[in-house]
């Protein structure tokens, strides 16, 4: 059974190393193997060197093995080896190639210039004699190395019972036999009452319930209820803060702060939240000598003015919000210095409310030591100028606490702090507006709504005004769209214009909704009336008259289709114009006498011949033409006798005068007309009247 003795390097953090000399020629191929165990992420493992250079180096970088050949050809392993377990490392140099293996798995390979190992070359393990030279490779190795070989020939740290071939050990510095662990719990690494358990070169802390972290260094301070009931605990990396809102009124004193002179960080930001209706007030002011910063409200806009620097003529910075903020609502403001040394003001976290300073200036580091910081005014002597509420205020990420340590259940443990100065002045915790609704300022039963330092009255419908002091004029809003408004005790009444209806006269009346258009007629809506568009063969104001004539027509040539309407087929009615004025006169006289006889029942009387003026038209007879076609002439008669509910008598037909406007006289020939029928027709150039008497 082969015996291996492990060598312990860096025990109790000692600087340890071993040195061997090469006493043979390994040849063109060099293979180095070893087992290592460590929890350290950096440290020197092995160096091969001659009198002029170190041509092969192995060391740990961030827990990974790095191999360097000929000073610049590098290989880095993919996996870490600093997990406290034994790992097998192999580096193979074969003329022009170098390969790194870890636990028999290849990690990487590169091309190199050939490397030649000569007798008398030296091998350094775990470190170099020179401390600074070792530091270049992460310092001395801390861990264990076992079974180190070059081309299967051992580098034995301690002799074994059975002699084996090994390279010559030249020096062994602070290297212990075996692979013992440091007593990692000896230094009591666990904090805040944690209990330590030792592992190989490591420890585990069993932490109390209110702590966390590897060494129980993270205290869950808020689980210990360090804050009073008026505040909320906010955990920090090294402590806690008790956050609350405070109310400032003009009769209060301002709050004064100083640093604890332990602030090391750079102060490059200010953040605060506030709520007010003041248009002008000082929120924060701090100064030391000529350096100062002021955050204030001016004409309801938030303004930051800063002057800081070693030069008396240092630039002043001004940044202003883009919108007024004195609206009684909460606003969060962040003022910070960016990398270009310009200051940016952001309101309510929105990018649309960003204002950039025009000048670049220094930071707020003058507040770290000896500066006076005030909330609510310029100084204690000037008194309070701010009326409203402030939320948490931070400078460089450090809170300006509203509570003093004496008001807390536990002191704040963080090292960097701002401390409140005027201990005799306790602010009013919480955000409280003025009593604007007590007593109720709203009159006539109005409901008061508190809008923070301002009220609003919700009035009943009968009252209006900021205090519900005025009676409501319901017509002021012009509710009647197309009508006249009249005030009523509980509302209004609209008198609509013609053509409109609805409670507010907003609906236009549809004149066709209840129209009298009949027989499929189309109603055409007008503003205050309507018109009936009649279908074919219908007429009348409401299209109630039908002038349709059947194709079979009697020998009389005149058929009634509907009351007041008749048609004449011109093929059965042939009239001949008479050129004799005497004959025409007799015929007119005979027709007149016959009409009188029918009406009186007596003997016909002789009446003088009636003459018609040149401008005589169809309107004089109360009749209108309805249709003119090649086969018939249709007329709608509007005389009382022909438009009644009962069919007209023969005598009524006889004494009716029918007018056709535009009828062609050339079609009125060949046949006799109905007895005692008069026709007045008009051509383009003159008007004619043709009368036919009794037929034989």
Helices and strands as residue ranges (DSSP letters): E 7-9, G 11-13, E 17-21, E 29-37, E 43-49, E 54-61, E 64-69, E 73-76, E 87-94, E 97-102, E 105-111, E 122-125, H 131-135, E 143-150, E 153-154, E 168-173, E 176-177, E 195-199, E 202-206, E 211-212, E 218-219, G 221-224, E 232-235, E 240-243, E 246-248, E 255-259, E 269-276, E 281-288, E 291-298, E 301-307, E 316-320, E 331-337, E 342-347, E 350-360, G 365-367, E 372-375, E 388-390, E 394-395, E 398-399, G 405-407, E 418-420, E 428-429, E 447-450, E 455-458, E 463-464, E 470-471, E 483-488, E 491-496, E 500-501, E 507-508, E 522-525, E 530-533, E 538-539, E 545-546, E 558-562, E 565-568, H 581-600, G 618-621, E 623-628, E 633-637, H 650-654, E 657-661, G 665-667, E 677-682, E 687-692
